[in-house]
Amino acid sequence: MSVFSLDLKRIGSSIDQRLLVVMPVYNEEANIRVVLAEWTAALKAELDNFAFVIINDGSRDGTEAILQELESNDPEHYIVVTKPNSGHGNSCRVGYDVACASRCEWVLQIDTDGQCDPCYFSAFWTEKDQADCVFGVRKSRDDGWARVVTSQICRWGSSMVCGVDLRDPNVPYRLLRKSVLFGALNFIPPGFNIHNVAITFVLKKTPKLRFRYVPIHFRERQGGKNSINLLNVTQWGVDMLVELWKLQRKIGP
């Protein structure tokens, strides 16, 4: 489905599942079948009423064809939204907007590269009973020193602006009440590049929310390339801090 030919609210309003899993995807033909299969099995072990909202960010390989096949074979569990390439943050926002327009209660966001191990989902689902937000915290990871360093810099910079330790602000393994997510998105411009950091920031600034954390191990990518452009990451980081500072002024102390 094209994001430009369909209303995201209309897509969301047709979904009636307790849990929606938002998954941005770009050029993941090597991973996507295995990742969705293992996550589907993990979710079925905990609940029956769930669906994946998979945002295809203009993939140029065989990802789109695989997703169309999966959606055609199981439209109840796989909902695919295809859009032109505009980056991970924008893709997350599209998925979040679909989820917020649905009748779900909980929104889980994970990535499609296989790094988010579904073995931890049971702990997330258990923690939700005493929480509004359940975040993974990457205690160990196999994706290289450069990503570890950039995540730490992201943590220090965003926490400094926020005035609170955000722990792992960009982790793509998070379970949120839909009502809490909807409230946070009202403060965040759709064009914010690193959306997950912005959501963590706003939630930490929201009084009386109940947070829980689950220690996780972040796996190596299950296929494809594991590259990082440090120049781009640096520019994104600077832009992120500027945008967070603007959010800080908007939200207040």
Phi, psi and omega per residue, in radians:
M1 nan 2.358 -3.124
S2 -1.524 2.323 -3.129
V3 -1.136 -0.390 -3.103
F4 -1.572 -0.256 3.138
S5 -1.828 -0.163 -3.120
L6 -2.223 2.532 3.104
D7 -1.387 2.156 -3.117
L8 -1.069 -0.621 3.115
K9 -1.141 -0.641 3.127
R10 -1.196 -0.684 3.084
I11 -1.057 -0.844 -3.113
G12 -1.108 -0.688 -3.072
S13 -1.139 -0.304 3.136
S14 -1.536 -0.063 -3.069
I15 -1.760 2.209 3.139
D16 -2.263 1.340 3.115
Q17 -2.290 2.651 -3.125
R18 -1.232 -0.661 -3.105
L19 -2.146 2.279 2.988
L20 -1.997 2.339 3.137
V21 -1.864 1.951 3.138
V22 -1.535 2.132 -3.083
M23 -2.334 1.782 3.002
P24 -1.281 2.465 -3.099
V25 -2.454 2.404 3.069
Y26 -2.540 2.055 3.079
N27 0.902 1.016 -3.110
E28 -2.090 0.633 -3.123
E29 -1.075 -0.472 -3.139
A30 -1.291 -0.378 -3.017
N31 -1.959 -0.543 -2.734
I32 -1.090 -0.683 -3.135
R33 -1.129 -0.819 -3.106
V34 -1.146 -0.769 -3.115
V35 -1.080 -0.823 -3.136
L36 -1.165 -0.621 3.138
A37 -1.150 -0.795 -3.108
E38 -1.240 -0.592 3.100
W39 -1.255 -0.662 3.099
T40 -1.067 -0.732 3.124
A41 -1.127 -0.729 -3.132
A42 -1.148 -0.692 -3.139
L43 -1.217 -0.693 -3.139
K44 -1.130 -0.415 3.102
A45 -1.255 -0.308 -3.072
E46 -1.954 -0.535 -3.090
L47 -2.796 2.879 -3.117
D48 -1.761 -0.623 -2.985
N49 -1.713 1.596 3.114
F50 -2.566 2.823 3.050
A51 -2.659 2.678 3.050
F52 -1.690 2.273 2.952
V53 -1.819 1.829 -3.000
I54 -1.819 2.041 -3.090
I55 -1.712 1.830 3.114
N56 -1.442 1.889 -3.020
D57 -1.512 1.000 3.083
G58 1.145 0.688 -3.128
S59 -0.989 2.493 -3.093
R60 -1.834 -0.069 3.132
D61 -1.765 -2.564 -3.104
G62 -1.556 0.189 -3.086
T63 -1.025 -0.824 -3.054
E64 -1.064 -0.736 -3.140
A65 -1.109 -0.689 3.110
I66 -1.117 -0.775 -3.130
L67 -1.128 -0.703 3.108
Q68 -1.095 -0.676 3.099
E69 -1.128 -0.793 -3.132
L70 -1.106 -0.747 3.137
E71 -1.137 -0.700 -3.139
S72 -1.125 -0.650 -3.107
N73 -1.395 -0.469 -3.095
D74 -2.561 1.230 -3.077
P75 -1.161 -0.300 3.120
E76 -1.225 -0.613 -3.046
H77 -1.837 -0.336 -3.094
Y78 -2.143 1.980 3.116
I79 -2.030 2.037 -3.022
V80 -1.907 2.242 3.035
V81 -2.076 2.089 -3.123
T82 -1.856 2.337 -3.139
K83 -2.472 2.859 3.024
P84 -1.096 2.675 -3.100
N85 -1.075 2.193 3.103
S86 -2.554 0.191 3.021
G87 1.763 2.856 -3.059
H88 -1.108 -0.780 -3.089
G89 -1.066 -0.803 3.125
N90 -1.142 -0.624 3.118
S91 -1.144 -0.733 3.071
C92 -1.024 -0.755 -3.108
R93 -1.086 -0.733 3.108
V94 -1.046 -0.804 3.119
G95 -1.111 -0.709 3.107
Y96 -1.102 -0.712 -3.138
D97 -1.132 -0.679 3.069
V98 -1.103 -0.787 -3.122
A99 -1.083 -0.734 -3.105
C100 -1.187 -0.417 3.099
A101 -1.500 -0.131 -3.113
S102 -1.537 -3.084 3.104
R103 -1.777 0.381 -3.129
C104 -1.277 2.876 3.064
E105 -1.820 -0.605 -3.062
W106 -2.226 2.580 3.100
V107 -2.199 2.151 3.049
L108 -1.886 2.277 3.044
Q109 -1.991 2.184 3.066
I110 -2.408 2.877 3.077
D111 -1.680 2.946 -3.012
T112 -1.881 0.233 -3.101
D113 -1.620 0.061 3.090
G114 1.547 -0.003 -3.120
Q115 -1.329 -0.478 3.130
C116 -1.466 1.831 -3.054
D117 -1.379 2.133 -3.108
P118 -1.201 -0.132 -3.136
C119 -1.106 -0.349 -3.126
Y120 -1.544 -0.159 -3.020
F121 -1.060 -0.659 -3.130
S122 -0.990 -0.714 3.114
A123 -1.154 -0.698 3.084
F124 -1.058 -0.816 -3.047
W125 -1.171 -0.554 3.074
T126 -1.251 -0.747 -3.108
E127 -1.129 -0.448 -3.048
K128 -1.050 -0.456 -3.083
D129 -1.135 -0.357 3.120
Q130 -2.077 0.429 -3.000
A131 -2.577 2.795 2.941
D132 -1.797 -0.441 -3.104
C133 -2.460 2.278 3.056
V134 -2.153 2.059 -3.081
F135 -1.963 2.429 2.918
G136 -1.320 2.593 3.021
V137 -2.193 2.064 -3.061
R138 -1.341 1.763 -3.137
K139 -1.454 -0.427 3.070
S140 -2.644 2.727 -3.109
R141 -2.763 2.660 -3.058
D142 -1.948 0.254 -3.014
D143 -1.765 0.326 2.975
G144 1.770 2.661 -3.065
W145 -1.126 -0.592 -3.074
A146 -1.086 -0.697 3.136
R147 -1.268 -0.589 3.066
V148 -1.092 -0.806 -3.121
V149 -1.118 -0.787 -3.121
T150 -1.135 -0.603 3.095
S151 -1.162 -0.670 3.119
Q152 -1.178 -0.718 3.101
I153 -1.109 -0.708 3.083
C154 -1.048 -0.762 3.130
R155 -1.086 -0.848 -3.093
W156 -1.113 -0.809 -3.087
G157 -1.155 -0.845 -3.100
S158 -1.197 -0.627 3.111
S159 -1.169 -0.634 3.114
M160 -1.099 -0.765 3.124
V161 -1.178 -0.694 -3.086
C162 -1.286 -0.555 -3.069
G163 1.480 0.132 3.124
V164 -2.453 2.492 3.093
D165 -1.186 2.033 -3.119
L166 -1.524 -0.042 3.018
R167 1.147 -1.316 3.132
D168 -2.444 1.260 -2.877
P169 -1.139 -0.403 -3.077
N170 -1.860 0.231 -3.093
V171 -1.062 2.292 -3.135
P172 -1.600 0.632 3.134
Y173 -2.394 1.616 -3.007
R174 -2.610 2.455 3.135
L175 -2.104 2.135 -3.032
L176 -2.264 2.451 2.936
R177 -1.087 2.406 -3.108
K178 -1.037 -0.703 -3.111
S179 -1.096 -0.632 3.118
V180 -1.235 -0.759 3.096
L181 -1.065 -0.784 -3.137
F182 -1.021 -0.748 3.124
G183 -1.109 -0.703 -3.137
A184 -1.162 -0.700 -3.089
L185 -1.133 -0.415 3.112
N186 -1.091 -0.387 -3.128
F187 -1.651 -0.248 -2.946
I188 -1.821 2.141 3.090
P189 -1.070 2.433 -3.140
P190 -0.979 -0.486 -3.110
G191 -1.482 0.065 3.123
F192 -1.048 2.182 -2.956
N193 -1.202 -0.824 -3.083
I194 -1.849 1.432 -2.947
H195 -1.124 -0.624 -3.089
N196 -1.142 -0.634 3.075
V197 -1.129 -0.754 3.140
A198 -1.067 -0.722 3.139
I199 -1.141 -0.791 3.094
T200 -1.004 -0.774 -3.130
F201 -1.034 -0.892 -3.094
V202 -1.137 -0.726 -3.136
L203 -1.103 -0.677 3.114
K204 -1.199 -0.400 3.093
K205 -1.529 -0.129 -3.105
T206 -1.552 2.124 -3.085
P207 -1.125 2.570 2.927
K208 1.223 0.176 3.051
L209 -1.335 2.504 -3.121
R210 -1.706 2.089 -3.114
F211 -1.855 2.488 2.949
R212 -2.299 2.646 -3.119
Y213 -2.234 2.447 3.110
V214 -2.106 2.051 3.074
P215 -1.126 2.333 -3.133
I216 -2.346 2.754 2.955
H217 -1.793 2.320 -3.118
F218 -1.731 2.028 -3.064
R219 -1.328 2.872 2.946
E220 -1.178 2.694 3.029
R221 -0.930 2.487 -3.101
Q222 -1.469 -0.061 3.118
G223 3.063 2.945 -3.141
G224 1.338 -2.895 -3.041
K225 -1.616 2.543 3.047
N226 -2.083 1.226 -3.078
S227 -1.916 2.771 3.119
I228 -2.501 2.257 3.109
N229 -1.659 1.800 -3.033
L230 -1.130 -0.549 3.116
L231 -1.148 -0.804 3.113
N232 -1.115 -0.739 -3.133
V233 -1.078 -0.699 3.117
T234 -1.092 -0.773 3.129
Q235 -1.131 -0.731 3.103
W236 -1.082 -0.670 -3.140
G237 -1.118 -0.752 3.108
V238 -1.104 -0.816 3.126
D239 -1.056 -0.696 -3.132
M240 -1.075 -0.778 -3.113
L241 -1.127 -0.661 3.092
V242 -1.112 -0.784 -3.124
E243 -1.182 -0.630 3.088
L244 -1.147 -0.661 3.097
W245 -1.084 -0.689 3.088
K246 -1.143 -0.712 3.090
L247 -1.090 -0.701 3.135
Q248 -1.024 -0.751 3.131
R249 -1.181 -0.592 -3.115
K250 -1.259 -0.732 -3.099
I251 -1.382 -0.668 -3.087
G252 1.626 3.078 -3.088
P253 -1.155 nan nan
